[in-house]
Amino acid sequence: MPRRLLAICYDALLLGSVLFAATFALLPFSGGVAIRPDNPLYAIYLTTITYLYYAWPWLHGGQTLGMRAWGIRLVRAGGGAPRVRDTLLRFAGALVSTLPLGLGFLYALADRDGRALHDLVSGTRLIRVDPDRNDATAGTARRN
């Protein structure tokens, strides 16, 4: 669980920068005027950018930069790389997990395999990897 939390914090910092740049890219289209946060198209745009920030690396190696830094990788529950459907379910499950005070994430503390709600919904799990070799290590079912 500590590795998962640290990877989340790391990725949150990077994602903030990505969303800042994505918003900046829209300024020429808004006449340089700030976009209202209650604009539904803007919310969809930022949600799409956020999904792509996570899904692209999950589909191409199973690790965001935060996950790589803390030595964890996303795999399907039976092993193997996640598919697009898995990333969509995981992302949607993670959004739902944050709503009731992060209870979906806290579920990982009670699960014997350390899986959060979005792991269960998407049929994925996190495994520990050797950050130097960037491959799976023995005992991959340990809590992350």
Residue pairs with C-beta under 8 A, 6 or more apart in sequence:
1 108
1 109
1 114
1 143
1 144
3 70
3 71
3 72
3 126
3 128
3 144
4 70
4 72
4 105
4 108
4 114
4 116
4 126
4 144
6 66
6 69
6 70
7 64
7 66
7 67
7 69
7 70
7 72
8 66
9 66
10 65
10 66
10 69
10 70
11 53
11 54
11 64
11 65
11 66
11 67
12 66
14 53
14 64
14 65
14 66
15 50
15 53
18 49
18 53
19 46
19 49
19 50
22 45
22 46
22 49
23 35
23 46
26 35
26 42
26 45
27 33
35 42
36 42
37 43
50 91
51 87
51 88
51 91
53 64
54 64
54 87
54 90
54 91
55 84
55 87
55 88
55 91
57 63
57 64
57 65
57 67
58 64
58 74
58 82
58 86
58 87
58 90
59 81
59 82
59 83
59 84
59 87
61 73
62 73
62 74
62 75
62 81
62 82
63 72
63 73
63 74
63 129
67 73
67 74
67 126
68 131
68 134
69 131
70 131
71 128
71 129
71 130
71 131
72 126
72 127
72 128
72 129
72 144
73 126
73 127
73 129
73 136
74 82
74 90
74 124
74 125
74 126
75 81
75 82
75 124
75 125
75 126
75 127
75 136
76 82
76 83
76 86
76 123
76 124
76 125
77 119
77 123
77 124
77 125
82 90
82 122
82 124
86 122
86 123
86 124
87 122
89 118
89 121
89 122
89 123
90 118
90 119
90 121
90 122
90 124
91 118
92 118
92 121
93 104
93 117
93 118
93 119
93 120
93 121
93 122
94 104
94 116
94 118
96 104
96 117
96 118
97 103
97 104
97 105
97 107
97 116
97 117
97 118
98 104
98 105
103 117
104 116
104 117
104 118
105 116
105 117
107 115
107 116
107 117
107 120
108 114
108 115
108 116
108 119
108 143
111 120
113 125
113 141
113 143
114 126
114 142
114 143
114 144
115 125
118 124
119 125
119 126
125 141
126 144
127 136
127 140
127 141
127 144
128 136
128 137
128 139
128 140
128 142
128 144
129 135
129 136
129 137
130 137
